[in-house]
């Protein structure tokens, strides 16, 4: 099948490369000429394990190509995926301007029937609005091309995006009464469904809600365990033991019960707030979702406040990890974006290391931040070390060597990856979350 994927961010680029891997002919479209030129050379514009190899393979096989010209692309494809960004806009609502621009452009230049698929995360009702806008453009043109709108949300995890796309837990497809569109989507995903992965059809509105509901539920699970860290700290409990005891219940499960400084990234914070905004629009009470957002903010703030109160004047602070999670260079809603400016504004010197995110971090963090070549360089001479991202390189650190490198001894473990006693045996003062 011949398809276009509009938008080459995390979702679009991974989708384009993976569809080509599945044997489809894919044209990736983006308005950023520099990005397109880089992709044409076989270089990925984001760090994602396995992605660049797929891009190179797709280009070599000629199943994957990139362009800035959507209009010229349309005559050659059967399906157009919209994977453009839907950032947080006014009142935390999703900003849908890019989605509507893509939809209207497709309607303006289409010369045959197409399927329009929303891959972007969009609020319920967006598919209907896209159809209305495209119908008006087609009517103004005086043409009768059919362009049904399908909702096909993604559920990929950054750092695991390639495997999540090629081997997903499920494929959700929202279609409102169009058998042709259903057949096209079945054919498109047949390489995946053939190996037993479920494809679930539902109304377009349900599919749009599923994406937000899934992210909000996972975020709620994170905030729930983080809420209990304060109780553990106050009573002598250990959040690790509590999480293990809960997670062994098959009805609950262990995933997303790892306590820390809360969730970040491009999805959970934005989607939780967008769901709250949608509820407000319909005058509905989603108080659990509101609490999830509030607890996440508090979890980060209270940990950072403890750090700032403990530091001597003009301290040197080492930071391990800048991205919002490991295996990605994504800095969106990363804890480092909050903590490092606080430290620098308070007169402290900050040395930081991250395996992949330092180039992106340089664009976002204060000029006074010192980037180092290794974890131990960041820790050298530090009064305190703060771990913000649980990269494997930090998990395997020699805590004895860490203590030798530091001037002070405070280890602030924002992800609870170290054993408290092991850190104390190394001569460090261990500060985790929900552990004593």
DOTORMI-264280 format. One line per field, with one value per residue (C-alpha): residue number from 0; chain; x, y, z. Coordinates in steps of 0.25 Angstrom, whole numbers, plus 5000, padded with zeros to 4 digits. Layout:
# residues N
resi: NUM, ...
chain: A, ...
px: X, ...
py: Y, ...
pz: Z, ...
# end
This chain:
# residues 436
resi: 0, 1, 2, 3, 4, 5, 6, 7, 8, 9, 10, 11, 12, 13, 14, 15, 16, 17, 18, 19, 20, 21, 22, 23, 24, 25, 26, 27, 28, 29, 30, 31, 32, 33, 34, 35, 36, 37, 38, 39, 40, 41, 42, 43, 44, 45, 46, 47, 48, 49, 50, 51, 52, 53, 54, 55, 56, 57, 58, 59, 60, 61, 62, 63, 64, 65, 66, 67, 68, 69, 70, 71, 72, 73, 74, 75, 76, 77, 78, 79, 80, 81, 82, 83, 84, 85, 86, 87, 88, 89, 90, 91, 92, 93, 94, 95, 96, 97, 98, 99, 100, 101, 102, 103, 104, 105, 106, 107, 108, 109, 110, 111, 112, 113, 114, 115, 116, 117, 118, 119, 120, 121, 122, 123, 124, 125, 126, 127, 128, 129, 130, 131, 132, 133, 134, 135, 136, 137, 138, 139, 140, 141, 142, 143, 144, 145, 146, 147, 148, 149, 150, 151, 152, 153, 154, 155, 156, 157, 158, 159, 160, 161, 162, 163, 164, 165, 166, 167, 168, 169, 170, 171, 172, 173, 174, 175, 176, 177, 178, 179, 180, 181, 182, 183, 184, 185, 186, 187, 188, 189, 190, 191, 192, 193, 194, 195, 196, 197, 198, 199, 200, 201, 202, 203, 204, 205, 206, 207, 208, 209, 210, 211, 212, 213, 214, 215, 216, 217, 218, 219, 220, 221, 222, 223, 224, 225, 226, 227, 228, 229, 230, 231, 232, 233, 234, 235, 236, 237, 238, 239, 240, 241, 242, 243, 244, 245, 246, 247, 248, 249, 250, 251, 252, 253, 254, 255, 256, 257, 258, 259, 260, 261, 262, 263, 264, 265, 266, 267, 268, 269, 270, 271, 272, 273, 274, 275, 276, 277, 278, 279, 280, 281, 282, 283, 284, 285, 286, 287, 288, 289, 290, 291, 292, 293, 294, 295, 296, 297, 298, 299, 300, 301, 302, 303, 304, 305, 306, 307, 308, 309, 310, 311, 312, 313, 314, 315, 316, 317, 318, 319, 320, 321, 322, 323, 324, 325, 326, 327, 328, 329, 330, 331, 332, 333, 334, 335, 336, 337, 338, 339, 340, 341, 342, 343, 344, 345, 346, 347, 348, 349, 350, 351, 352, 353, 354, 355, 356, 357, 358, 359, 360, 361, 362, 363, 364, 365, 366, 367, 368, 369, 370, 371, 372, 373, 374, 375, 376, 377, 378, 379, 380, 381, 382, 383, 384, 385, 386, 387, 388, 389, 390, 391, 392, 393, 394, 395, 396, 397, 398, 399, 400, 401, 402, 403, 404, 405, 406, 407, 408, 409, 410, 411, 412, 413, 414, 415, 416, 417, 418, 419, 420, 421, 422, 423, 424, 425, 426, 427, 428, 429, 430, 431, 432, 433, 434, 435
chain: A, A, A, A, A, A, A, A, A, A, A, A, A, A, A, A, A, A, A, A, A, A, A, A, A, A, A, A, A, A, A, A, A, A, A, A, A, A, A, A, A, A, A, A, A, A, A, A, A, A, A, A, A, A, A, A, A, A, A, A, A, A, A, A, A, A, A, A, A, A, A, A, A, A, A, A, A, A, A, A, A, A, A, A, A, A, A, A, A, A, A, A, A, A, A, A, A, A, A, A, A, A, A, A, A, A, A, A, A, A, A, A, A, A, A, A, A, A, A, A, A, A, A, A, A, A, A, A, A, A, A, A, A, A, A, A, A, A, A, A, A, A, A, A, A, A, A, A, A, A, A, A, A, A, A, A, A, A, A, A, A, A, A, A, A, A, A, A, A, A, A, A, A, A, A, A, A, A, A, A, A, A, A, A, A, A, A, A, A, A, A, A, A, A, A, A, A, A, A, A, A, A, A, A, A, A, A, A, A, A, A, A, A, A, A, A, A, A, A, A, A, A, A, A, A, A, A, A, A, A, A, A, A, A, A, A, A, A, A, A, A, A, A, A, A, A, A, A, A, A, A, A, A, A, A, A, A, A, A, A, A, A, A, A, A, A, A, A, A, A, A, A, A, A, A, A, A, A, A, A, A, A, A, A, A, A, A, A, A, A, A, A, A, A, A, A, A, A, A, A, A, A, A, A, A, A, A, A, A, A, A, A, A, A, A, A, A, A, A, A, A, A, A, A, A, A, A, A, A, A, A, A, A, A, A, A, A, A, A, A, A, A, A, A, A, A, A, A, A, A, A, A, A, A, A, A, A, A, A, A, A, A, A, A, A, A, A, A, A, A, A, A, A, A, A, A, A, A, A, A, A, A, A, A, A, A, A, A, A, A, A, A, A, A, A, A, A, A, A, A, A, A, A, A, A, A, A, A, A, A, A, A, A, A, A, A, A, A, A, A, A, A, A, A, A, A, A, A, A, A, A, A, A, A, A, A
px: 5000, 5004, 5003, 5007, 5011, 5010, 5019, 5032, 5033, 5033, 5020, 5021, 5035, 5034, 5021, 5027, 5040, 5032, 5021, 5032, 5038, 5025, 5026, 5018, 5022, 5023, 5025, 5029, 5024, 5029, 5030, 5044, 5053, 5065, 5059, 5055, 5069, 5075, 5065, 5068, 5083, 5079, 5081, 5070, 5065, 5062, 5069, 5061, 5067, 5067, 5060, 5072, 5075, 5060, 5061, 5074, 5068, 5055, 5063, 5072, 5059, 5052, 5040, 5043, 5045, 5043, 5038, 5033, 5022, 5009, 5001, 5011, 5010, 4995, 4993, 5002, 4996, 4983, 4984, 4989, 4993, 4993, 5004, 5006, 5008, 4996, 5003, 4996, 4989, 4980, 4974, 4982, 4973, 4980, 4985, 4979, 4983, 4993, 4983, 4973, 4983, 4987, 4973, 4969, 4982, 4978, 4964, 4970, 4979, 4973, 4971, 4964, 4958, 4966, 4966, 4970, 4975, 4978, 4990, 4992, 4986, 4973, 4961, 4948, 4941, 4953, 4950, 4936, 4942, 4953, 4942, 4934, 4946, 4950, 4935, 4935, 4948, 4943, 4930, 4936, 4945, 4933, 4939, 4932, 4945, 4942, 4951, 4946, 4953, 4959, 4964, 4976, 4983, 4997, 5002, 5017, 5027, 5039, 5051, 5042, 5035, 5040, 5036, 5023, 5019, 5023, 5018, 5007, 4998, 4986, 4982, 4971, 4963, 4951, 4942, 4928, 4921, 4931, 4933, 4944, 4952, 4951, 4956, 4968, 4972, 4971, 4980, 4990, 4992, 4991, 5006, 5004, 4990, 4995, 5004, 4992, 4992, 4978, 4971, 4959, 4949, 4940, 4934, 4943, 4939, 4942, 4956, 4959, 4955, 4963, 4976, 4974, 4967, 4979, 4990, 4981, 4980, 4995, 4998, 4988, 4995, 5008, 5002, 4995, 5008, 5015, 5004, 5007, 5022, 5019, 5011, 5023, 5033, 5024, 5022, 5035, 5029, 5036, 5029, 5037, 5031, 5017, 5018, 5023, 5012, 5001, 5007, 5007, 4992, 4988, 4977, 4987, 5000, 5014, 5015, 5015, 5016, 5030, 5031, 5039, 5038, 5026, 5023, 5028, 5030, 5021, 5009, 5005, 5005, 4999, 4988, 4984, 4982, 4975, 4965, 4962, 4960, 4950, 4943, 4942, 4936, 4925, 4923, 4927, 4935, 4948, 4953, 4962, 4969, 4970, 4976, 4986, 4991, 4992, 5000, 5010, 5013, 5014, 5023, 5033, 5033, 5034, 5047, 5053, 5050, 5057, 5069, 5070, 5068, 5079, 5090, 5101, 5102, 5109, 5109, 5113, 5102, 5104, 5092, 5091, 5081, 5074, 5063, 5050, 5052, 5064, 5066, 5061, 5067, 5053, 5054, 5039, 5034, 5047, 5050, 5063, 5056, 5050, 5062, 5074, 5069, 5065, 5079, 5086, 5076, 5080, 5094, 5099, 5108, 5102, 5110, 5101, 5103, 5093, 5096, 5087, 5080, 5091, 5090, 5075, 5077, 5087, 5075, 5066, 5075, 5082, 5095, 5102, 5100, 5113, 5112, 5122, 5127, 5124, 5116, 5128, 5132, 5118, 5120, 5134, 5135, 5120, 5114, 5102, 5098, 5084, 5079, 5067, 5067, 5069, 5079, 5086, 5099, 5095, 5089, 5103, 5111, 5121, 5116, 5129, 5136, 5124, 5127, 5142, 5139, 5129, 5133, 5120, 5112, 5098, 5092, 5078, 5072, 5059, 5056, 5059, 5069, 5079, 5079, 5079, 5088, 5098, 5099, 5101, 5112, 5119, 5119, 5108, 5096, 5084, 5072, 5061, 5046, 5037, 5049, 5055
py: 5000, 5014, 5024, 5038, 5041, 5056, 5061, 5054, 5056, 5044, 5038, 5041, 5037, 5024, 5021, 5024, 5016, 5004, 5004, 5003, 4992, 4985, 4986, 4998, 5010, 5022, 5037, 5045, 5059, 5071, 5086, 5087, 5086, 5084, 5072, 5066, 5068, 5061, 5049, 5048, 5046, 5034, 5042, 5041, 5055, 5048, 5038, 5025, 5011, 5004, 5016, 5021, 5006, 5005, 5019, 5015, 5001, 5008, 5018, 5007, 4999, 5011, 5008, 5020, 5035, 5049, 5062, 5076, 5076, 5069, 5074, 5067, 5054, 5053, 5047, 5035, 5030, 5023, 5027, 5040, 5039, 5052, 5051, 5066, 5071, 5075, 5083, 5089, 5102, 5112, 5106, 5093, 5090, 5082, 5092, 5086, 5096, 5087, 5076, 5084, 5090, 5076, 5072, 5085, 5083, 5069, 5073, 5085, 5076, 5062, 5057, 5044, 5037, 5036, 5031, 5042, 5036, 5044, 5038, 5050, 5050, 5058, 5061, 5054, 5061, 5065, 5054, 5060, 5074, 5070, 5064, 5076, 5085, 5075, 5074, 5090, 5090, 5079, 5086, 5099, 5092, 5086, 5072, 5059, 5052, 5043, 5045, 5038, 5041, 5030, 5031, 5022, 5026, 5022, 5016, 5016, 5018, 5026, 5018, 5006, 5012, 5003, 4990, 4996, 5000, 4987, 4978, 4986, 4981, 4985, 4994, 5003, 5008, 5017, 5018, 5023, 5014, 5013, 4999, 5003, 5010, 4998, 4989, 4999, 4999, 4984, 4982, 4993, 4986, 4971, 4969, 4971, 4965, 4952, 4949, 4950, 4965, 4969, 4980, 4986, 4994, 5004, 5018, 5029, 5036, 5024, 5023, 5037, 5035, 5022, 5029, 5040, 5030, 5020, 5031, 5037, 5023, 5020, 5034, 5032, 5019, 5026, 5038, 5028, 5021, 5034, 5039, 5028, 5032, 5043, 5033, 5024, 5035, 5039, 5025, 5017, 5009, 5006, 5009, 4998, 4988, 4994, 4994, 4980, 4976, 4983, 4978, 4964, 4965, 4961, 4971, 4982, 4977, 4983, 4992, 5008, 5006, 5011, 5023, 5035, 5049, 5047, 5046, 5056, 5055, 5059, 5050, 5049, 5063, 5069, 5058, 5058, 5073, 5072, 5062, 5071, 5082, 5074, 5070, 5085, 5088, 5077, 5082, 5068, 5064, 5057, 5059, 5046, 5052, 5065, 5059, 5051, 5064, 5071, 5060, 5059, 5074, 5073, 5061, 5068, 5081, 5074, 5066, 5079, 5087, 5077, 5078, 5093, 5094, 5084, 5091, 5100, 5113, 5113, 5098, 5090, 5080, 5068, 5064, 5050, 5050, 5061, 5055, 5052, 5037, 5027, 5023, 5036, 5050, 5056, 5068, 5071, 5073, 5067, 5069, 5075, 5087, 5091, 5087, 5093, 5107, 5107, 5103, 5113, 5124, 5120, 5123, 5108, 5103, 5091, 5080, 5071, 5058, 5051, 5040, 5045, 5058, 5068, 5075, 5077, 5081, 5092, 5099, 5099, 5101, 5113, 5117, 5115, 5100, 5092, 5079, 5068, 5056, 5045, 5043, 5044, 5057, 5062, 5057, 5062, 5072, 5072, 5075, 5067, 5058, 5057, 5046, 5050, 5040, 5025, 5022, 5008, 5015, 5021, 5008, 5002, 5013, 5009, 5016, 5015, 5023, 5033, 5036, 5038, 5047, 5056, 5067, 5064, 5052, 5054, 5045, 5049, 5038, 5043, 5029, 5020, 5012, 5010, 5001, 5011, 5002, 5000, 5015, 5017, 5006, 5014, 5026, 5033, 5040, 5034, 5041, 5034, 5035, 5028, 5020, 5022
pz: 5000, 4997, 5009, 5013, 5028, 5030, 5042, 5045, 5060, 5070, 5065, 5050, 5048, 5055, 5048, 5035, 5037, 5042, 5031, 5021, 5029, 5028, 5013, 5010, 5001, 5010, 5008, 5020, 5019, 5028, 5026, 5032, 5020, 5029, 5036, 5022, 5017, 5029, 5028, 5013, 5017, 5026, 5039, 5049, 5055, 5069, 5077, 5078, 5079, 5065, 5058, 5049, 5045, 5039, 5032, 5025, 5021, 5016, 5008, 5002, 4998, 4993, 5001, 5010, 5005, 5010, 5004, 5008, 4998, 5002, 4990, 4981, 4989, 4989, 4975, 4979, 4992, 4997, 5011, 5018, 5033, 5041, 5052, 5054, 5068, 5077, 5088, 5100, 5096, 5103, 5116, 5114, 5102, 5091, 5080, 5067, 5057, 5051, 5050, 5043, 5034, 5029, 5027, 5019, 5011, 5007, 5003, 4995, 4986, 4986, 4972, 4976, 4988, 5000, 5015, 5025, 5038, 5051, 5057, 5066, 5080, 5078, 5087, 5085, 5073, 5065, 5054, 5052, 5051, 5041, 5033, 5033, 5029, 5018, 5013, 5012, 5004, 4994, 4992, 4990, 4979, 4973, 4974, 4980, 4985, 4997, 5009, 5021, 5035, 5043, 5057, 5059, 5072, 5076, 5089, 5087, 5098, 5096, 5096, 5092, 5080, 5069, 5076, 5081, 5067, 5060, 5072, 5079, 5090, 5081, 5069, 5072, 5059, 5060, 5048, 5047, 5036, 5025, 5020, 5010, 5021, 5030, 5018, 5016, 5030, 5031, 5019, 5024, 5038, 5032, 5035, 5049, 5051, 5044, 5056, 5066, 5070, 5072, 5064, 5071, 5063, 5070, 5067, 5064, 5077, 5085, 5079, 5082, 5096, 5098, 5096, 5106, 5116, 5115, 5118, 5129, 5135, 5135, 5140, 5151, 5155, 5156, 5164, 5174, 5178, 5179, 5188, 5197, 5198, 5208, 5217, 5216, 5220, 5231, 5237, 5234, 5223, 5210, 5197, 5190, 5199, 5198, 5183, 5182, 5191, 5183, 5170, 5173, 5172, 5158, 5158, 5160, 5154, 5156, 5145, 5147, 5162, 5163, 5172, 5168, 5165, 5156, 5141, 5130, 5115, 5103, 5107, 5121, 5126, 5113, 5111, 5126, 5125, 5112, 5117, 5129, 5119, 5111, 5123, 5127, 5113, 5115, 5130, 5135, 5148, 5146, 5160, 5160, 5148, 5154, 5166, 5158, 5152, 5165, 5172, 5161, 5162, 5177, 5176, 5168, 5176, 5190, 5186, 5180, 5192, 5201, 5192, 5192, 5207, 5210, 5201, 5207, 5201, 5187, 5186, 5174, 5170, 5161, 5152, 5146, 5135, 5127, 5118, 5124, 5123, 5119, 5104, 5099, 5097, 5099, 5109, 5109, 5123, 5129, 5144, 5140, 5133, 5147, 5157, 5149, 5148, 5163, 5166, 5158, 5162, 5177, 5174, 5172, 5162, 5154, 5146, 5138, 5129, 5121, 5110, 5099, 5103, 5105, 5091, 5093, 5108, 5103, 5096, 5108, 5121, 5126, 5121, 5134, 5134, 5132, 5123, 5126, 5118, 5128, 5140, 5150, 5143, 5147, 5162, 5163, 5175, 5177, 5190, 5186, 5174, 5169, 5160, 5151, 5140, 5142, 5130, 5132, 5132, 5145, 5151, 5149, 5156, 5166, 5179, 5186, 5174, 5174, 5189, 5186, 5174, 5182, 5192, 5200, 5202, 5199, 5188, 5184, 5177, 5169, 5163, 5175, 5167, 5178, 5190, 5202, 5211, 5199, 5197, 5212, 5213, 5202, 5211, 5205, 5211, 5203, 5201, 5193, 5192, 5201, 5207, 5221
# end
